[in-house]
Amino acid sequence: MARELFQAVQTAEEKAELRIQEAQKEAREMIKAAQAKIVANERAVTLEHRAMYQSILEEKRKSVAAQIASERPAVEKAQEEILKSARIKLSDAAQAIVERVWDDGDR
């Protein structure tokens, strides 16, 4: 009787050990699956952020291009006025240089 009881306890311990091993195996598999999901989620978020960054960057490019295009006529007009003013002063400057060289030589 004692032997049967001992054997029953031993069998129960073996079954418990097998269940513990199975539970540990399942836990490791669950951890691996969770880690894989985390990595996949991180990749998806990274791709989403990259796409969002690209779209923001493209919007800024368009905005700057539109701003440049809208300001271009005014900038060209200002440049033309500066050139016109420089052309008017060019003959006076050339005349002053000639007079200075004529009066003082080439020093």
C-alpha positions as CSV (number, residue, x, y, z in Angstrom):
1,M,0.0,0.0,0.0
2,A,2.8,2.4,0.9
3,R,4.5,1.5,-2.3
4,E,1.4,2.2,-4.3
5,L,0.9,5.5,-2.5
6,F,4.6,6.4,-3.2
7,Q,4.2,5.5,-6.8
8,A,1.0,7.5,-7.1
9,V,2.8,10.5,-5.6
10,Q,5.8,10.0,-7.9
11,T,3.5,9.8,-10.9
12,A,1.7,12.9,-9.8
13,E,5.0,14.7,-9.5
14,E,6.1,13.6,-12.9
15,K,2.8,14.8,-14.4
16,A,3.2,18.1,-12.5
17,E,6.8,18.5,-13.8
18,L,5.6,17.8,-17.4
19,R,2.8,20.4,-16.9
20,I,5.4,22.9,-15.6
21,Q,7.6,22.3,-18.6
22,E,4.7,22.7,-21.0
23,A,3.6,25.9,-19.2
24,Q,7.2,27.3,-19.5
25,K,7.3,26.3,-23.1
26,E,4.0,28.1,-23.8
27,A,5.2,31.1,-21.8
28,R,8.3,31.3,-23.9
29,E,6.3,31.0,-27.1
30,M,3.9,33.7,-25.9
31,I,6.9,36.0,-25.0
32,K,8.4,35.4,-28.5
33,A,5.0,36.1,-30.1
34,A,4.6,39.3,-28.1
35,Q,8.1,40.4,-29.0
36,A,7.4,39.8,-32.6
37,K,4.3,41.8,-32.4
38,I,6.2,44.7,-30.7
39,V,8.8,44.6,-33.4
40,A,6.2,44.6,-36.2
41,N,4.3,47.4,-34.4
42,E,7.5,49.5,-34.1
43,R,8.3,49.0,-37.8
44,A,4.8,50.0,-38.7
45,V,5.0,53.1,-36.5
46,T,8.4,53.9,-38.0
47,L,7.1,53.6,-41.5
48,E,4.1,55.7,-40.6
49,H,6.3,58.4,-39.1
50,R,8.6,58.3,-42.1
51,A,5.6,58.8,-44.5
52,M,4.2,61.6,-42.3
53,Y,7.7,63.3,-42.3
54,Q,7.9,63.0,-46.1
55,S,4.4,64.4,-46.5
56,I,5.2,67.4,-44.2
57,L,8.5,67.9,-46.0
58,E,6.7,67.9,-49.4
59,E,4.1,70.3,-48.1
60,K,6.9,72.7,-47.0
61,R,8.6,72.3,-50.4
62,K,5.4,73.3,-52.2
63,S,4.8,76.2,-49.7
64,V,8.3,77.5,-50.2
65,A,8.1,77.1,-54.0
66,A,4.8,79.0,-54.0
67,Q,6.2,81.7,-51.8
68,I,9.2,82.1,-54.1
69,A,7.0,82.2,-57.2
70,S,4.7,84.8,-55.6
71,E,7.6,87.0,-54.6
72,R,9.6,86.6,-57.8
73,P,8.0,89.5,-59.7
74,A,8.6,91.9,-56.8
75,V,12.2,90.7,-56.4
76,E,12.9,91.0,-60.1
77,K,11.4,94.5,-60.1
78,A,13.6,95.5,-57.2
79,Q,16.6,94.1,-58.9
80,E,15.8,95.9,-62.1
81,E,15.5,99.2,-60.3
82,I,18.8,98.6,-58.6
83,L,20.4,97.9,-62.0
84,K,18.7,101.0,-63.5
85,S,20.1,103.1,-60.7
86,A,23.5,101.6,-61.1
87,R,23.4,102.2,-64.9
88,I,22.5,105.9,-64.2
89,K,25.5,106.3,-61.9
90,L,27.8,104.3,-64.1
91,S,28.6,107.2,-66.5
92,D,29.2,109.6,-63.5
93,A,31.5,107.0,-61.9
94,A,33.4,106.5,-65.1
95,Q,33.7,110.2,-65.6
96,A,35.0,110.7,-62.0
97,I,37.6,107.9,-62.5
98,V,38.8,109.5,-65.8
99,E,39.0,112.9,-64.2
100,R,40.9,111.6,-61.2
101,V,43.4,109.7,-63.4
102,W,43.8,112.7,-65.7
103,D,44.4,115.1,-62.8
104,D,46.5,112.8,-60.5
105,G,47.9,110.2,-62.8
106,D,47.5,106.5,-62.1
107,R,48.3,106.6,-58.4
